[in-house]
């Protein structure tokens, strides 16, 4: 089979493919486009689920904000303690008098000491 046979046969196959292929492709495209979209509109169940998800996200955001506020408050308290710590070490608070101990190691109460 030489080129004098292959060229006309391939031309005939190409024309046959175009003539039969175009209507088949057009009908397929029409069928796909006319098919109703199953998930185009959300259903009632989907809307309720989305509402619950939105409410839970808002609740989590509120809790995270509370945690952050607690963190800021704790940091503020710790920084105040650090700035006041040298003054507290320099001037200790006077304590009550040490309890009186006997030689055997027992501690006398205030009433026992008075008598």
Biopython code that builds the backbone (N, CA, C, O; Angstrom):
import numpy as np
from Bio.PDB.StructureBuilder import StructureBuilder

atoms = [
    (1, "UNK", "N", (0.822, -1.160, 0.000)),
    (1, "UNK", "CA", (0.000, 0.000, 0.000)),
    (1, "UNK", "C", (0.879, 1.240, 0.000)),
    (1, "UNK", "O", (1.677, 1.470, 0.908)),
    (2, "UNK", "N", (0.711, 1.990, -1.003)),
    (2, "UNK", "CA", (1.520, 3.168, -1.172)),
    (2, "UNK", "C", (0.784, 4.420, -0.744)),
    (2, "UNK", "O", (-0.363, 4.369, -0.300)),
    (3, "UNK", "N", (1.464, 5.544, -0.886)),
    (3, "UNK", "CA", (0.843, 6.808, -0.493)),
    (3, "UNK", "C", (-0.377, 7.153, -1.352)),
    (3, "UNK", "O", (-1.239, 7.914, -0.912)),
    (4, "UNK", "N", (-0.462, 6.618, -2.542)),
    (4, "UNK", "CA", (-1.613, 6.924, -3.396)),
    (4, "UNK", "C", (-2.893, 6.289, -2.875)),
    (4, "UNK", "O", (-3.976, 6.700, -3.292)),
    (5, "UNK", "N", (-2.818, 5.293, -1.970)),
    (5, "UNK", "CA", (-4.004, 4.667, -1.372)),
    (5, "UNK", "C", (-4.226, 5.196, 0.058)),
    (5, "UNK", "O", (-5.370, 5.407, 0.459)),
    (6, "UNK", "N", (-3.161, 5.409, 0.820)),
    (6, "UNK", "CA", (-3.264, 5.812, 2.229)),
    (6, "UNK", "C", (-3.877, 7.208, 2.349)),
    (6, "UNK", "O", (-4.690, 7.430, 3.247)),
    (7, "UNK", "N", (-3.528, 8.135, 1.502)),
    (7, "UNK", "CA", (-4.016, 9.513, 1.592)),
    (7, "UNK", "C", (-5.526, 9.570, 1.364)),
    (7, "UNK", "O", (-6.207, 10.205, 2.169)),
    (8, "UNK", "N", (-6.097, 8.959, 0.335)),
    (8, "UNK", "CA", (-7.558, 9.029, 0.167)),
    (8, "UNK", "C", (-8.316, 8.284, 1.270)),
    (8, "UNK", "O", (-9.389, 8.719, 1.688)),
    (9, "UNK", "N", (-7.765, 7.172, 1.735)),
    (9, "UNK", "CA", (-8.439, 6.421, 2.798)),
    (9, "UNK", "C", (-8.434, 7.232, 4.090)),
    (9, "UNK", "O", (-9.462, 7.297, 4.765)),
    (10, "UNK", "N", (-7.341, 7.837, 4.446)),
    (10, "UNK", "CA", (-7.281, 8.634, 5.675)),
    (10, "UNK", "C", (-8.179, 9.872, 5.544)),
    (10, "UNK", "O", (-8.783, 10.288, 6.533)),
    (11, "UNK", "N", (-8.280, 10.468, 4.355)),
    (11, "UNK", "CA", (-9.179, 11.592, 4.152)),
    (11, "UNK", "C", (-10.625, 11.167, 4.347)),
    (11, "UNK", "O", (-11.402, 11.896, 4.963)),
    (12, "UNK", "N", (-10.997, 10.012, 3.838)),
    (12, "UNK", "CA", (-12.348, 9.494, 3.985)),
    (12, "UNK", "C", (-12.662, 9.200, 5.454)),
    (12, "UNK", "O", (-13.772, 9.477, 5.907)),
    (13, "UNK", "N", (-11.727, 8.655, 6.192)),
    (13, "UNK", "CA", (-11.909, 8.367, 7.624)),
    (13, "UNK", "C", (-12.046, 9.670, 8.405)),
    (13, "UNK", "O", (-12.841, 9.750, 9.342)),
    (14, "UNK", "N", (-11.296, 10.670, 8.035)),
    (14, "UNK", "CA", (-11.367, 11.954, 8.716)),
    (14, "UNK", "C", (-12.726, 12.611, 8.478)),
    (14, "UNK", "O", (-13.332, 13.110, 9.426)),
    (15, "UNK", "N", (-13.212, 12.625, 7.262)),
    (15, "UNK", "CA", (-14.519, 13.217, 6.950)),
    (15, "UNK", "C", (-15.612, 12.433, 7.671)),
    (15, "UNK", "O", (-16.531, 13.039, 8.223)),
    (16, "UNK", "N", (-15.539, 11.119, 7.681)),
    (16, "UNK", "CA", (-16.520, 10.283, 8.373)),
    (16, "UNK", "C", (-16.500, 10.565, 9.876)),
    (16, "UNK", "O", (-17.558, 10.613, 10.504)),
    (17, "UNK", "N", (-15.325, 10.751, 10.456)),
    (17, "UNK", "CA", (-15.204, 11.077, 11.884)),
    (17, "UNK", "C", (-15.817, 12.426, 12.213)),
    (17, "UNK", "O", (-16.458, 12.582, 13.253)),
    (18, "UNK", "N", (-15.626, 13.401, 11.338)),
    (18, "UNK", "CA", (-16.192, 14.730, 11.570)),
    (18, "UNK", "C", (-17.708, 14.683, 11.443)),
    (18, "UNK", "O", (-18.417, 15.239, 12.282)),
    (19, "UNK", "N", (-18.208, 14.033, 10.411)),
    (19, "UNK", "CA", (-19.649, 13.991, 10.173)),
    (19, "UNK", "C", (-20.369, 13.239, 11.298)),
    (19, "UNK", "O", (-21.440, 13.664, 11.732)),
    (20, "UNK", "N", (-19.807, 12.152, 11.765)),
    (20, "UNK", "CA", (-20.448, 11.383, 12.846)),
    (20, "UNK", "C", (-20.065, 11.907, 14.232)),
    (20, "UNK", "O", (-20.862, 11.816, 15.165)),
    (21, "UNK", "N", (-18.889, 12.438, 14.374)),
    (21, "UNK", "CA", (-18.397, 12.849, 15.688)),
    (21, "UNK", "C", (-19.021, 14.133, 16.207)),
    (21, "UNK", "O", (-19.331, 14.221, 17.395)),
    (22, "UNK", "N", (-19.212, 15.124, 15.360)),
    (22, "UNK", "CA", (-19.776, 16.393, 15.807)),
    (22, "UNK", "C", (-21.174, 16.244, 16.406)),
    (22, "UNK", "O", (-21.411, 16.778, 17.489)),
    (23, "UNK", "N", (-22.106, 15.552, 15.763)),
    (23, "UNK", "CA", (-23.428, 15.387, 16.396)),
    (23, "UNK", "C", (-23.374, 14.576, 17.696)),
    (23, "UNK", "O", (-24.136, 14.843, 18.625)),
    (24, "UNK", "N", (-22.491, 13.606, 17.762)),
    (24, "UNK", "CA", (-22.365, 12.825, 18.995)),
    (24, "UNK", "C", (-21.828, 13.690, 20.135)),
    (24, "UNK", "O", (-22.311, 13.585, 21.262)),
    (25, "UNK", "N", (-20.853, 14.528, 19.867)),
    (25, "UNK", "CA", (-20.282, 15.402, 20.884)),
    (25, "UNK", "C", (-21.307, 16.443, 21.315)),
    (25, "UNK", "O", (-21.429, 16.740, 22.503)),
    (26, "UNK", "N", (-22.058, 17.007, 20.340)),
    (26, "UNK", "CA", (-23.081, 17.999, 20.679)),
    (26, "UNK", "C", (-24.176, 17.387, 21.562)),
    (26, "UNK", "O", (-24.605, 18.010, 22.533)),
    (27, "UNK", "N", (-24.621, 16.196, 21.238)),
    (27, "UNK", "CA", (-25.669, 15.568, 22.052)),
    (27, "UNK", "C", (-25.156, 15.259, 23.462)),
    (27, "UNK", "O", (-25.895, 15.401, 24.436)),
    (28, "UNK", "N", (-23.928, 14.850, 23.568)),
    (28, "UNK", "CA", (-23.349, 14.578, 24.895)),
    (28, "UNK", "C", (-23.267, 15.870, 25.725)),
    (28, "UNK", "O", (-23.580, 15.870, 26.916)),
    (29, "UNK", "N", (-22.848, 16.956, 25.089)),
    (29, "UNK", "CA", (-22.736, 18.235, 25.799)),
    (29, "UNK", "C", (-24.119, 18.711, 26.249)),
    (29, "UNK", "O", (-24.263, 19.192, 27.373)),
    (30, "UNK", "N", (-25.139, 18.586, 25.391)),
    (30, "UNK", "CA", (-26.496, 18.986, 25.781)),
    (30, "UNK", "C", (-27.000, 18.158, 26.954)),
    (30, "UNK", "O", (-27.630, 18.692, 27.867)),
    (31, "UNK", "N", (-26.730, 16.874, 26.935)),
    (31, "UNK", "CA", (-27.186, 16.000, 28.017)),
    (31, "UNK", "C", (-26.499, 16.372, 29.328)),
    (31, "UNK", "O", (-27.145, 16.387, 30.375)),
    (32, "UNK", "N", (-25.210, 16.671, 29.289)),
    (32, "UNK", "CA", (-24.481, 17.044, 30.504)),
    (32, "UNK", "C", (-24.973, 18.393, 31.026)),
    (32, "UNK", "O", (-25.147, 18.554, 32.235)),
    (33, "UNK", "N", (-25.201, 19.368, 30.139)),
    (33, "UNK", "CA", (-25.651, 20.684, 30.566)),
    (33, "UNK", "C", (-27.081, 20.685, 31.064)),
    (33, "UNK", "O", (-27.415, 21.474, 31.948)),
    (34, "UNK", "N", (-27.934, 19.830, 30.529)),
    (34, "UNK", "CA", (-29.330, 19.812, 30.950)),
    (34, "UNK", "C", (-29.549, 18.980, 32.210)),
    (34, "UNK", "O", (-30.634, 19.015, 32.790)),
    (35, "UNK", "N", (-28.553, 18.247, 32.633)),
    (35, "UNK", "CA", (-28.674, 17.438, 33.852)),
    (35, "UNK", "C", (-28.823, 18.365, 35.060)),
    (35, "UNK", "O", (-28.028, 19.290, 35.226)),
    (36, "UNK", "N", (-29.820, 18.131, 35.895)),
    (36, "UNK", "CA", (-29.985, 19.020, 37.056)),
    (36, "UNK", "C", (-28.833, 18.835, 38.036)),
    (36, "UNK", "O", (-28.366, 17.725, 38.291)),
    (37, "UNK", "N", (-28.406, 19.946, 38.561)),
    (37, "UNK", "CA", (-27.313, 19.905, 39.533)),
    (37, "UNK", "C", (-27.862, 19.386, 40.858)),
    (37, "UNK", "O", (-28.805, 19.953, 41.411)),
    (38, "UNK", "N", (-27.277, 18.321, 41.358)),
    (38, "UNK", "CA", (-27.761, 17.711, 42.597)),
    (38, "UNK", "C", (-27.445, 18.574, 43.805)),
    (38, "UNK", "O", (-28.276, 18.691, 44.706)),
    (39, "UNK", "N", (-26.274, 19.176, 43.845)),
    (39, "UNK", "CA", (-25.834, 19.900, 45.029)),
    (39, "UNK", "C", (-25.812, 21.408, 44.795)),
    (39, "UNK", "O", (-25.033, 22.118, 45.431)),
    (40, "UNK", "N", (-26.648, 21.902, 43.900)),
    (40, "UNK", "CA", (-26.619, 23.319, 43.606)),
    (40, "UNK", "C", (-27.161, 24.134, 44.775)),
    (40, "UNK", "O", (-26.555, 25.135, 45.158)),
    (41, "UNK", "N", (-28.279, 23.728, 45.341)),
    (41, "UNK", "CA", (-28.872, 24.451, 46.450)),
    (41, "UNK", "C", (-28.737, 23.629, 47.724)),
    (41, "UNK", "O", (-28.975, 22.421, 47.712)),
    (42, "UNK", "N", (-28.360, 24.269, 48.812)),
    (42, "UNK", "CA", (-28.230, 23.521, 50.059)),
    (42, "UNK", "C", (-29.593, 23.091, 50.594)),
    (42, "UNK", "O", (-30.581, 23.817, 50.484)),
    (43, "UNK", "N", (-29.620, 21.911, 51.167)),
    (43, "UNK", "CA", (-30.853, 21.390, 51.732)),
    (43, "UNK", "C", (-31.024, 21.918, 53.148)),
    (43, "UNK", "O", (-30.122, 22.553, 53.694)),
    (44, "UNK", "N", (-32.185, 21.654, 53.742)),
    (44, "UNK", "CA", (-32.455, 22.105, 55.100)),
    (44, "UNK", "C", (-31.491, 21.509, 56.106)),
    (44, "UNK", "O", (-31.060, 22.189, 57.037)),
    (45, "UNK", "N", (-31.151, 20.239, 55.924)),
    (45, "UNK", "CA", (-30.219, 19.574, 56.842)),
    (45, "UNK", "C", (-28.833, 20.205, 56.765)),
    (45, "UNK", "O", (-28.163, 20.385, 57.782)),
    (46, "UNK", "N", (-28.418, 20.535, 55.556)),
    (46, "UNK", "CA", (-27.111, 21.155, 55.383)),
    (46, "UNK", "C", (-27.070, 22.548, 56.020)),
    (46, "UNK", "O", (-26.067, 22.938, 56.616)),
    (47, "UNK", "N", (-28.160, 23.280, 55.889)),
    (47, "UNK", "CA", (-28.218, 24.617, 56.483)),
    (47, "UNK", "C", (-28.147, 24.526, 58.003)),
    (47, "UNK", "O", (-27.455, 25.326, 58.633)),
    (48, "UNK", "N", (-28.845, 23.572, 58.600)),
    (48, "UNK", "CA", (-28.789, 23.433, 60.060)),
    (48, "UNK", "C", (-27.398, 23.025, 60.516)),
    (48, "UNK", "O", (-26.921, 23.501, 61.546)),
    (49, "UNK", "N", (-26.741, 22.146, 59.762)),
    (49, "UNK", "CA", (-25.369, 21.759, 60.122)),
    (49, "UNK", "C", (-24.431, 22.954, 60.044)),
    (49, "UNK", "O", (-23.587, 23.139, 60.921)),
    (50, "UNK", "N", (-24.569, 23.762, 59.006)),
    (50, "UNK", "CA", (-23.720, 24.940, 58.872)),
    (50, "UNK", "C", (-23.979, 25.935, 60.003)),
    (50, "UNK", "O", (-23.045, 26.570, 60.492)),
    (51, "UNK", "N", (-25.226, 26.074, 60.418)),
    (51, "UNK", "CA", (-25.540, 26.957, 61.549)),
    (51, "UNK", "C", (-24.889, 26.459, 62.834)),
    (51, "UNK", "O", (-24.354, 27.253, 63.608)),
    (52, "UNK", "N", (-24.933, 25.156, 63.062)),
    (52, "UNK", "CA", (-24.301, 24.592, 64.264)),
    (52, "UNK", "C", (-22.798, 24.787, 64.222)),
    (52, "UNK", "O", (-22.189, 25.106, 65.244)),
    (53, "UNK", "N", (-22.193, 24.603, 63.068)),
    (53, "UNK", "CA", (-20.746, 24.799, 62.942)),
    (53, "UNK", "C", (-20.399, 26.261, 63.214)),
    (53, "UNK", "O", (-19.414, 26.553, 63.893)),
    (54, "UNK", "N", (-21.205, 27.175, 62.686)),
    (54, "UNK", "CA", (-20.955, 28.596, 62.907)),
    (54, "UNK", "C", (-21.065, 28.948, 64.389)),
    (54, "UNK", "O", (-20.243, 29.704, 64.907)),
    (55, "UNK", "N", (-22.063, 28.411, 65.068)),
    (55, "UNK", "CA", (-22.224, 28.683, 66.499)),
    (55, "UNK", "C", (-21.060, 28.119, 67.306)),
    (55, "UNK", "O", (-20.576, 28.766, 68.235)),
    (56, "UNK", "N", (-20.609, 26.913, 66.957)),
    (56, "UNK", "CA", (-19.491, 26.334, 67.703)),
    (56, "UNK", "C", (-18.200, 27.107, 67.468)),
    (56, "UNK", "O", (-17.390, 27.238, 68.386)),
    (57, "UNK", "N", (-17.995, 27.614, 66.276)),
    (57, "UNK", "CA", (-16.798, 28.413, 65.998)),
    (57, "UNK", "C", (-16.845, 29.722, 66.777)),
    (57, "UNK", "O", (-15.824, 30.169, 67.300)),
    (58, "UNK", "N", (-18.016, 30.335, 66.857)),
    (58, "UNK", "CA", (-18.146, 31.563, 67.637)),
    (58, "UNK", "C", (-17.887, 31.298, 69.119)),
    (58, "UNK", "O", (-17.249, 32.109, 69.791)),
    (59, "UNK", "N", (-18.380, 30.163, 69.634)),
    (59, "UNK", "CA", (-18.140, 29.818, 71.037)),
    (59, "UNK", "C", (-16.652, 29.597, 71.290)),
    (59, "UNK", "O", (-16.120, 30.034, 72.311)),
    (60, "UNK", "N", (-15.978, 28.916, 70.356)),
    (60, "UNK", "CA", (-14.537, 28.706, 70.510)),
    (60, "UNK", "C", (-13.776, 30.022, 70.472)),
    (60, "UNK", "O", (-12.818, 30.207, 71.222)),
    (61, "UNK", "N", (-14.194, 30.936, 69.607)),
    (61, "UNK", "CA", (-13.524, 32.235, 69.535)),
    (61, "UNK", "C", (-13.687, 32.998, 70.845)),
    (61, "UNK", "O", (-12.757, 33.664, 71.301)),
    (62, "UNK", "N", (-14.862, 32.901, 71.444)),
    (62, "UNK", "CA", (-15.091, 33.565, 72.732)),
    (62, "UNK", "C", (-14.199, 32.971, 73.809)),
    (62, "UNK", "O", (-13.610, 33.704, 74.604)),
    (63, "UNK", "N", (-14.094, 31.641, 73.840)),
    (63, "UNK", "CA", (-13.255, 30.985, 74.840)),
    (63, "UNK", "C", (-11.781, 31.325, 74.645)),
    (63, "UNK", "O", (-11.055, 31.532, 75.618)),
    (64, "UNK", "N", (-11.343, 31.383, 73.405)),
    (64, "UNK", "CA", (-9.946, 31.737, 73.129)),
    (64, "UNK", "C", (-9.678, 33.164, 73.585)),
    (64, "UNK", "O", (-8.601, 33.454, 74.106)),
    (65, "UNK", "N", (-10.641, 34.053, 73.396)),
    (65, "UNK", "CA", (-10.479, 35.437, 73.857)),
    (65, "UNK", "C", (-10.395, 35.500, 75.377)),
    (65, "UNK", "O", (-9.618, 36.285, 75.922)),
    (66, "UNK", "N", (-11.184, 34.683, 76.064)),
    (66, "UNK", "CA", (-11.122, 34.642, 77.525)),
    (66, "UNK", "C", (-9.767, 34.124, 77.995)),
    (66, "UNK", "O", (-9.194, 34.641, 78.954)),
    (67, "UNK", "N", (-9.264, 33.106, 77.318)),
    (67, "UNK", "CA", (-7.954, 32.559, 77.680)),
    (67, "UNK", "C", (-6.871, 33.619, 77.469)),
    (67, "UNK", "O", (-5.981, 33.779, 78.304)),
    (68, "UNK", "N", (-6.952, 34.340, 76.353)),
    (68, "UNK", "CA", (-5.959, 35.385, 76.080)),
    (68, "UNK", "C", (-6.034, 36.489, 77.120)),
    (68, "UNK", "O", (-5.002, 37.015, 77.537)),
    (69, "UNK", "N", (-7.241, 36.849, 77.547)),
    (69, "UNK", "CA", (-7.376, 37.884, 78.572)),
    (69, "UNK", "C", (-6.783, 37.415, 79.891)),
    (69, "UNK", "O", (-6.132, 38.193, 80.588)),
    (70, "UNK", "N", (-7.001, 36.146, 80.243)),
    (70, "UNK", "CA", (-6.383, 35.587, 81.445)),
    (70, "UNK", "C", (-4.872, 35.587, 81.362)),
    (70, "UNK", "O", (-4.190, 35.854, 82.352)),
    (71, "UNK", "N", (-4.349, 35.290, 80.195)),
    (71, "UNK", "CA", (-2.899, 35.300, 79.983)),
    (71, "UNK", "C", (-2.339, 36.704, 80.169)),
    (71, "UNK", "O", (-1.301, 36.883, 80.806)),
    (72, "UNK", "N", (-3.025, 37.698, 79.615)),
    (72, "UNK", "CA", (-2.568, 39.080, 79.782)),
    (72, "UNK", "C", (-2.604, 39.495, 81.251)),
    (72, "UNK", "O", (-1.686, 40.157, 81.736)),
    (73, "UNK", "N", (-3.672, 39.103, 81.960)),
    (73, "UNK", "CA", (-3.788, 39.452, 83.373)),
    (73, "UNK", "C", (-2.679, 38.804, 84.190)),
    (73, "UNK", "O", (-2.075, 39.452, 85.046)),
    (74, "UNK", "N", (-2.406, 37.519, 83.929)),
    (74, "UNK", "CA", (-1.347, 36.813, 84.657)),
    (74, "UNK", "C", (0.016, 37.438, 84.371)),
    (74, "UNK", "O", (0.827, 37.603, 85.282)),
    (75, "UNK", "N", (0.265, 37.781, 83.128)),
    (75, "UNK", "CA", (1.531, 38.411, 82.765)),
    (75, "UNK", "C", (1.685, 39.748, 83.474)),
    (75, "UNK", "O", (2.770, 40.085, 83.947)),
    (76, "UNK", "N", (0.603, 40.503, 83.548)),
    (76, "UNK", "CA", (0.650, 41.793, 84.241)),
    (76, "UNK", "C", (0.964, 41.599, 85.721)),
    (76, "UNK", "O", (1.782, 42.329, 86.281)),
    (77, "UNK", "N", (0.310, 40.608, 86.366)),
    (77, "UNK", "CA", (0.580, 40.353, 87.779)),
    (77, "UNK", "C", (2.024, 39.927, 88.009)),
    (77, "UNK", "O", (2.666, 40.393, 88.950)),
    (78, "UNK", "N", (2.532, 39.053, 87.165)),
    (78, "UNK", "CA", (3.910, 38.590, 87.323)),
    (78, "UNK", "C", (4.910, 39.721, 87.117)),
    (78, "UNK", "O", (5.929, 39.783, 87.804)),
    (79, "UNK", "N", (4.625, 40.611, 86.178)),
    (79, "UNK", "CA", (5.555, 41.719, 85.973)),
    (79, "UNK", "C", (5.513, 42.679, 87.156)),
    (79, "UNK", "O", (6.543, 43.252, 87.514)),
    (80, "UNK", "N", (4.347, 42.868, 87.773)),
    (80, "UNK", "CA", (4.266, 43.719, 88.965)),
    (80, "UNK", "C", (5.004, 43.100, 90.140)),
    (80, "UNK", "O", (5.645, 43.811, 90.914)),
    (81, "UNK", "N", (4.921, 41.772, 90.282)),
    (81, "UNK", "CA", (5.617, 41.090, 91.374)),
    (81, "UNK", "C", (7.122, 41.233, 91.196)),
    (81, "UNK", "O", (7.847, 41.420, 92.172)),
    (82, "UNK", "N", (7.589, 41.147, 89.974)),
    (82, "UNK", "CA", (9.033, 41.266, 89.730)),
    (82, "UNK", "C", (9.539, 42.667, 90.048)),
    (82, "UNK", "O", (10.646, 42.816, 90.564)),
    (83, "UNK", "N", (8.758, 43.684, 89.752)),
    (83, "UNK", "CA", (9.215, 45.039, 90.035)),
    (83, "UNK", "C", (9.146, 45.346, 91.520)),
    (83, "UNK", "O", (9.930, 46.157, 92.012)),
    (84, "UNK", "N", (8.228, 44.721, 92.248)),
    (84, "UNK", "CA", (8.087, 44.958, 93.684)),
    (84, "UNK", "C", (8.929, 44.002, 94.525)),
    (84, "UNK", "O", (9.041, 44.201, 95.735)),
    (85, "UNK", "N", (9.510, 42.994, 93.938)),
    (85, "UNK", "CA", (10.251, 41.970, 94.689)),
    (85, "UNK", "C", (11.469, 42.539, 95.410)),
    (85, "UNK", "O", (11.651, 42.188, 96.576)),
    (86, "UNK", "N", (12.307, 43.372, 94.836)),
    (86, "UNK", "CA", (13.475, 43.878, 95.580)),
    (86, "UNK", "C", (13.071, 44.659, 96.824)),
    (86, "UNK", "O", (13.766, 44.580, 97.837)),
    (87, "UNK", "N", (11.985, 45.402, 96.783)),
    (87, "UNK", "CA", (11.549, 46.156, 97.958)),
    (87, "UNK", "C", (11.091, 45.209, 99.065)),
    (87, "UNK", "O", (11.338, 45.469, 100.242)),
    (88, "UNK", "N", (10.444, 44.141, 98.708)),
    (88, "UNK", "CA", (9.970, 43.177, 99.703)),
    (88, "UNK", "C", (11.146, 42.439, 100.343)),
    (88, "UNK", "O", (11.098, 42.105, 101.527)),
    (89, "UNK", "N", (12.178, 42.190, 99.580)),
    (89, "UNK", "CA", (13.349, 41.502, 100.136)),
    (89, "UNK", "C", (14.122, 42.449, 101.051)),
    (89, "UNK", "O", (14.638, 42.020, 102.083)),
    (90, "UNK", "N", (14.210, 43.718, 100.692)),
    (90, "UNK", "CA", (14.988, 44.682, 101.473)),
    (90, "UNK", "C", (14.336, 44.968, 102.823)),
    (90, "UNK", "O", (15.038, 45.146, 103.818)),
    (91, "UNK", "N", (13.016, 45.015, 102.874)),
    (91, "UNK", "CA", (12.319, 45.325, 104.125)),
    (91, "UNK", "C", (11.403, 44.166, 104.498)),
    (91, "UNK", "O", (10.230, 44.158, 104.124)),
    (92, "UNK", "N", (11.924, 43.197, 105.223)),
    (92, "UNK", "CA", (11.078, 42.056, 105.584)),
    (92, "UNK", "C", (10.005, 42.481, 106.582)),
    (92, "UNK", "O", (10.194, 43.406, 107.372)),
    (93, "UNK", "N", (8.897, 41.794, 106.525)),
    (93, "UNK", "CA", (7.779, 42.080, 107.413)),
    (93, "UNK", "C", (8.095, 41.487, 108.784)),
    (93, "UNK", "O", (8.512, 40.331, 108.857)),
    (94, "UNK", "N", (7.907, 42.246, 109.887)),
    (94, "UNK", "CA", (8.192, 41.690, 111.218)),
    (94, "UNK", "C", (7.231, 40.549, 111.532)),
    (94, "UNK", "O", (6.039, 40.618, 111.229)),
    (95, "UNK", "N", (7.768, 39.507, 112.139)),
    (95, "UNK", "CA", (6.956, 38.340, 112.486)),
    (95, "UNK", "C", (6.708, 38.332, 113.988)),
    (95, "UNK", "O", (7.326, 39.093, 114.733)),
    (96, "UNK", "N", (5.804, 37.471, 114.423)),
    (96, "UNK", "CA", (5.501, 37.337, 115.847)),
    (96, "UNK", "C", (6.701, 36.737, 116.568)),
    (96, "UNK", "O", (7.572, 36.125, 115.950)),
    (97, "UNK", "N", (6.732, 36.914, 117.836)),
    (97, "UNK", "CA", (7.844, 36.390, 118.641)),
    (97, "UNK", "C", (7.892, 34.876, 118.533)),
    (97, "UNK", "O", (6.859, 34.210, 118.461)),
    (98, "UNK", "N", (9.096, 34.350, 118.524)),
    (98, "UNK", "CA", (9.266, 32.911, 118.399)),
    (98, "UNK", "C", (8.722, 32.227, 119.653)),
    (98, "UNK", "O", (8.877, 32.759, 120.752)),
    (99, "UNK", "N", (8.097, 31.078, 119.514)),
    (99, "UNK", "CA", (7.559, 30.375, 120.679)),
    (99, "UNK", "C", (8.694, 29.909, 121.602)),
    (99, "UNK", "O", (9.803, 29.607, 121.162)),
    (100, "UNK", "N", (8.377, 29.866, 122.855)),
    (100, "UNK", "CA", (9.356, 29.452, 123.866)),
    (100, "UNK", "C", (9.392, 27.932, 123.894)),
    (100, "UNK", "O", (8.360, 27.270, 124.004)),
    (101, "UNK", "N", (10.615, 27.389, 123.791)),
    (101, "UNK", "CA", (10.764, 25.937, 123.817)),
    (101, "UNK", "C", (11.474, 25.529, 125.101)),
    (101, "UNK", "O", (12.378, 26.207, 125.590)),
    (102, "UNK", "N", (11.040, 24.427, 125.608)),
    (102, "UNK", "CA", (11.717, 23.874, 126.775)),
    (102, "UNK", "C", (12.896, 23.052, 126.296)),
    (102, "UNK", "O", (13.101, 22.880, 125.094)),
    (103, "UNK", "N", (13.678, 22.540, 127.254)),
    (103, "UNK", "CA", (14.880, 21.789, 126.903)),
    (103, "UNK", "C", (14.553, 20.474, 126.221)),
    (103, "UNK", "O", (15.352, 19.985, 125.421)),
    (104, "UNK", "N", (13.397, 19.886, 126.516)),
    (104, "UNK", "CA", (13.048, 18.609, 125.874)),
    (104, "UNK", "C", (12.420, 18.806, 124.492)),
    (104, "UNK", "O", (12.089, 17.821, 123.832)),
    (105, "UNK", "N", (12.245, 20.059, 124.035)),
    (105, "UNK", "CA", (11.759, 20.323, 122.690)),
    (105, "UNK", "C", (10.283, 20.641, 122.615)),
    (105, "UNK", "O", (9.777, 20.904, 121.524)),
    (106, "UNK", "N", (9.564, 20.628, 123.739)),
    (106, "UNK", "CA", (8.150, 20.969, 123.706)),
    (106, "UNK", "C", (7.978, 22.474, 123.714)),
    (106, "UNK", "O", (8.778, 23.205, 124.299)),
    (107, "UNK", "N", (6.922, 22.925, 123.054)),
    (107, "UNK", "CA", (6.635, 24.346, 122.942)),
    (107, "UNK", "C", (5.555, 24.701, 123.952)),
    (107, "UNK", "O", (4.521, 24.040, 124.043)),
    (108, "UNK", "N", (5.815, 25.746, 124.697)),
    (108, "UNK", "CA", (4.825, 26.199, 125.682)),
    (108, "UNK", "C", (3.828, 27.124, 125.043)),
    (108, "UNK", "O", (4.181, 27.966, 124.216)),
    (109, "UNK", "N", (2.565, 26.964, 125.432)),
    (109, "UNK", "CA", (1.527, 27.853, 124.921)),
    (109, "UNK", "C", (1.640, 29.189, 125.653)),
    (109, "UNK", "O", (2.371, 29.307, 126.637)),
    (110, "UNK", "N", (0.917, 30.183, 125.170)),
    (110, "UNK", "CA", (0.929, 31.502, 125.777)),
    (110, "UNK", "C", (0.431, 31.433, 127.218)),
    (110, "UNK", "O", (0.987, 32.104, 128.087)),
    (111, "UNK", "N", (-0.588, 30.651, 127.487)),
    (111, "UNK", "CA", (-1.123, 30.526, 128.840)),
    (111, "UNK", "C", (-0.130, 29.876, 129.769)),
    (111, "UNK", "O", (-0.033, 30.272, 130.930)),
    (112, "UNK", "N", (0.614, 28.889, 129.300)),
    (112, "UNK", "CA", (1.594, 28.203, 130.127)),
    (112, "UNK", "C", (2.765, 29.120, 130.446)),
    (112, "UNK", "O", (3.349, 29.031, 131.526)),
    (113, "UNK", "N", (3.108, 29.994, 129.520)),
    (113, "UNK", "CA", (4.212, 30.911, 129.770)),
    (113, "UNK", "C", (3.851, 31.952, 130.831)),
    (113, "UNK", "O", (4.707, 32.380, 131.605)),
    (114, "UNK", "N", (2.599, 32.349, 130.860)),
    (114, "UNK", "CA", (2.176, 33.358, 131.823)),
    (114, "UNK", "C", (2.170, 32.819, 133.251)),
    (114, "UNK", "O", (2.360, 33.575, 134.204)),
    (115, "UNK", "N", (1.959, 31.555, 133.392)),
    (115, "UNK", "CA", (1.867, 31.021, 134.754)),
    (115, "UNK", "C", (3.180, 30.622, 135.342)),
    (115, "UNK", "O", (3.231, 30.160, 136.482)),
]
sb = StructureBuilder()
sb.init_structure("model")
sb.init_model(0)
sb.init_chain("A")
sb.init_seg("    ")
for serial, (resi, resn, name, xyz) in enumerate(atoms, 1):
    if name == "N":
        sb.init_residue(resn, " ", resi, " ")
    sb.init_atom(name, np.array(xyz, "f"), 0.0, 1.0, " ", f" {name:<3s}", serial, name[0])
structure = sb.get_structure()
